Amino acid sequence: MDETHNQITDQPAKISFKDLCIHLQLGDGAWDDIDWMAKVPAGTLWKMLIGHPVERQLAEKVLIGLSEIDSETCWTLDNVEVTLLPPTASYFVKAFRQCPMKYQTLVALAAQAGIAHTIIDLMLKGKPVYREEAEKVLVLLSLHTDQVWSFETIDVPLHPPPQGEEPPGSISVWPSRAKRERRILNLKKRYERSSKKRG
């Protein structure tokens, strides 16, 4: 029994993903750049930051990207706490196709609940929506079907919250590849400088 106890306590503690971002001094302006560098959908880093479940493969790509910025530590799911979608989780588009509720019924129920049909259309196309809007749709489906619809069981692409003065739902202009590469390089340099000061 003592041997088993030692094996459990000898395992290194994981750092939370949020603490890792604080450690690397990542501001919200860097989120999109990290997503771009890691070749994951926009909003993936933000989902991980707030504890929203993400696919294992996406989490691993983001951690590889953060390891490049750090250049001293290899960050993986073994040393970073990330909320992952269970392997059985389903994409919203696929889950709705298997749902007995018809599109027209959902749109009608959504209208009664004050949810615009454009939100449902975006979700059914696999396009990102804001978390609050997606939550309303999932609650609606849970109330009117015999299935539990939640972020823990259904993967819904989400927009990160608006940054600065950018209004919700606005479409920002994507920076060029060269501009993103400069930003990533600046992130690395800034982290290296702060590491030297701490050392």
C-alpha positions as CSV (number, residue, x, y, z in Angstrom):
1,M,0.0,0.0,0.0
2,D,2.9,2.4,0.9
3,E,4.5,1.6,-2.5
4,T,1.3,2.5,-4.4
5,H,1.0,5.7,-2.3
6,N,4.5,6.7,-3.2
7,Q,3.9,6.1,-6.9
8,I,0.9,8.4,-6.8
9,T,2.6,11.2,-4.8
10,D,5.8,10.9,-6.9
11,Q,4.0,12.1,-10.0
12,P,4.9,15.7,-10.8
13,A,2.1,18.2,-10.3
14,K,0.5,19.7,-13.5
15,I,0.4,23.4,-14.1
16,S,-3.0,24.8,-15.1
17,F,-3.2,26.1,-18.6
18,K,-4.2,29.5,-17.3
19,D,-1.1,29.6,-15.1
20,L,1.0,28.6,-18.1
21,C,-0.3,31.5,-20.1
22,I,0.4,33.9,-17.2
23,H,3.9,32.4,-16.9
24,L,4.5,33.0,-20.6
25,Q,3.0,36.5,-20.3
26,L,0.5,36.0,-23.0
27,G,-2.0,38.9,-23.4
28,D,-5.3,38.5,-25.2
29,G,-3.8,40.1,-28.3
30,A,-1.5,37.0,-28.7
31,W,-4.3,34.4,-28.7
32,D,-5.1,34.6,-32.4
33,D,-1.4,34.5,-33.3
34,I,-0.8,31.4,-31.2
35,D,-3.8,29.7,-32.8
36,W,-2.4,30.7,-36.2
37,M,1.1,29.4,-35.4
38,A,-0.3,26.1,-34.0
39,K,-2.6,25.7,-37.1
40,V,-5.7,25.3,-35.0
41,P,-9.1,27.0,-35.4
42,A,-9.3,30.6,-34.1
43,G,-10.5,30.6,-30.5
44,T,-8.9,27.3,-29.5
45,L,-6.4,28.9,-27.0
46,W,-9.2,30.9,-25.5
47,K,-11.3,27.8,-25.0
48,M,-8.4,26.1,-23.2
49,L,-7.9,29.2,-21.1
50,I,-11.4,29.3,-19.8
51,G,-11.5,25.5,-19.2
52,H,-13.8,24.8,-22.1
53,P,-13.2,21.2,-23.3
54,V,-11.2,20.9,-26.6
55,E,-10.0,18.0,-28.7
56,R,-6.9,16.3,-27.5
57,Q,-5.2,16.8,-30.9
58,L,-5.9,20.6,-30.8
59,A,-4.6,20.9,-27.2
60,E,-1.4,19.1,-28.2
61,K,-0.8,21.5,-31.1
62,V,-1.3,24.6,-28.9
63,L,1.1,23.2,-26.3
64,I,3.7,22.6,-29.0
65,G,3.3,26.2,-30.1
66,L,3.7,27.5,-26.5
67,S,6.8,25.3,-26.1
68,E,8.3,27.1,-29.1
69,I,7.8,30.4,-27.4
70,D,9.2,29.1,-24.1
71,S,12.2,27.4,-25.8
72,E,13.2,26.0,-22.4
73,T,10.4,23.7,-21.4
74,C,8.5,21.2,-23.5
75,W,4.8,21.7,-22.5
76,T,2.6,18.6,-23.0
77,L,-0.6,17.2,-21.6
78,D,1.7,15.3,-19.1
79,N,2.7,18.6,-17.4
80,V,-0.2,20.9,-18.2
81,E,-3.8,20.6,-17.0
82,V,-6.2,21.0,-20.0
83,T,-9.9,20.1,-20.1
84,L,-10.3,17.6,-23.0
85,L,-13.4,16.5,-24.8
86,P,-14.1,12.8,-24.2
87,P,-13.3,10.5,-27.2
88,T,-17.1,9.9,-27.4
89,A,-17.9,13.6,-27.8
90,S,-19.7,14.6,-31.0
91,Y,-19.5,17.7,-33.2
92,F,-22.7,19.8,-33.0
93,V,-23.3,19.3,-36.8
94,K,-23.1,15.5,-36.5
95,A,-25.1,15.4,-33.3
96,F,-27.9,17.4,-34.7
97,R,-28.2,15.2,-37.8
98,Q,-28.8,12.3,-35.5
99,C,-31.3,14.3,-33.4
100,P,-35.0,13.6,-34.0
101,M,-35.8,17.3,-33.8
102,K,-36.3,18.9,-37.2
103,Y,-34.5,22.1,-38.3
104,Q,-37.8,24.0,-38.6
105,T,-38.9,23.0,-35.1
106,L,-35.6,24.2,-33.6
107,V,-35.8,27.5,-35.4
108,A,-39.4,28.0,-34.2
109,L,-38.4,27.2,-30.6
110,A,-35.4,29.4,-30.8
111,A,-37.5,32.3,-32.0
112,Q,-39.7,31.9,-29.0
113,A,-36.6,32.0,-26.8
114,G,-35.2,35.1,-28.5
115,I,-32.5,33.3,-30.4
116,A,-31.8,34.4,-34.0
117,H,-32.1,31.6,-36.6
118,T,-28.7,32.9,-38.0
119,I,-27.1,31.5,-34.8
120,I,-28.5,28.0,-35.5
121,D,-27.5,28.3,-39.2
122,L,-23.9,29.1,-38.2
123,M,-23.7,26.2,-35.7
124,L,-25.1,23.8,-38.3
125,K,-22.4,24.9,-40.7
126,G,-19.7,24.4,-38.0
127,K,-19.0,28.1,-37.9
128,P,-18.0,29.8,-34.6
129,V,-20.6,31.6,-32.4
130,Y,-20.3,33.3,-29.1
131,R,-20.5,31.1,-26.0
132,E,-23.6,32.7,-24.6
133,E,-25.5,32.1,-27.8
134,A,-24.4,28.5,-28.1
135,E,-25.3,27.8,-24.5
136,K,-28.9,29.0,-25.2
137,V,-29.2,26.6,-28.1
138,L,-27.8,23.7,-26.1
139,V,-30.2,24.4,-23.3
140,L,-33.1,24.5,-25.7
141,L,-32.2,21.1,-27.2
142,S,-31.8,19.6,-23.8
143,L,-35.3,20.8,-22.8
144,H,-37.0,19.4,-25.9
145,T,-35.1,16.1,-26.6
146,D,-34.2,13.1,-24.4
147,Q,-30.4,14.0,-24.8
148,V,-28.2,16.2,-22.6
149,W,-26.6,18.8,-24.8
150,S,-23.6,20.5,-23.1
151,F,-20.1,21.7,-23.9
152,E,-18.8,18.6,-22.1
153,T,-20.5,16.3,-24.6
154,I,-20.9,18.4,-27.8
155,D,-18.1,20.3,-29.5
156,V,-19.2,23.7,-30.7
157,P,-16.8,26.1,-32.4
158,L,-16.7,29.3,-30.3
159,H,-15.6,32.9,-30.9
160,P,-13.2,34.3,-28.3
161,P,-14.7,37.3,-26.5
162,P,-14.3,40.6,-28.4
163,Q,-11.0,42.3,-27.7
164,G,-10.4,46.0,-27.1
165,E,-13.1,48.1,-28.8
166,E,-14.0,45.4,-31.3
167,P,-17.8,45.0,-31.0
168,P,-19.3,41.4,-30.7
169,G,-19.9,39.8,-34.0
170,S,-17.6,42.1,-35.9
171,I,-15.2,40.6,-38.5
172,S,-11.6,41.7,-38.0
173,V,-9.1,41.9,-40.8
174,W,-6.6,39.0,-40.6
175,P,-3.0,40.1,-40.4
176,S,-0.6,38.9,-43.1
177,R,1.6,35.9,-42.6
178,A,4.7,38.2,-42.2
179,K,3.0,40.3,-39.6
180,R,2.0,37.2,-37.6
181,E,5.5,35.8,-37.8
182,R,6.8,39.2,-36.5
183,R,4.4,39.1,-33.6
184,I,5.4,35.5,-32.7
185,L,9.0,36.5,-32.8
186,N,8.3,39.5,-30.5
187,L,6.5,37.2,-28.1
188,K,9.5,34.9,-27.9
189,K,12.0,37.8,-27.4
190,R,9.8,39.4,-24.7
191,Y,9.6,36.1,-22.8
192,E,13.4,35.5,-23.2
193,R,14.1,39.0,-21.8
194,S,11.8,38.5,-18.8
195,S,13.3,35.0,-18.1
196,K,16.8,36.6,-18.0
197,K,15.6,39.3,-15.6
198,R,14.1,36.6,-13.3
199,G,17.3,34.5,-13.6
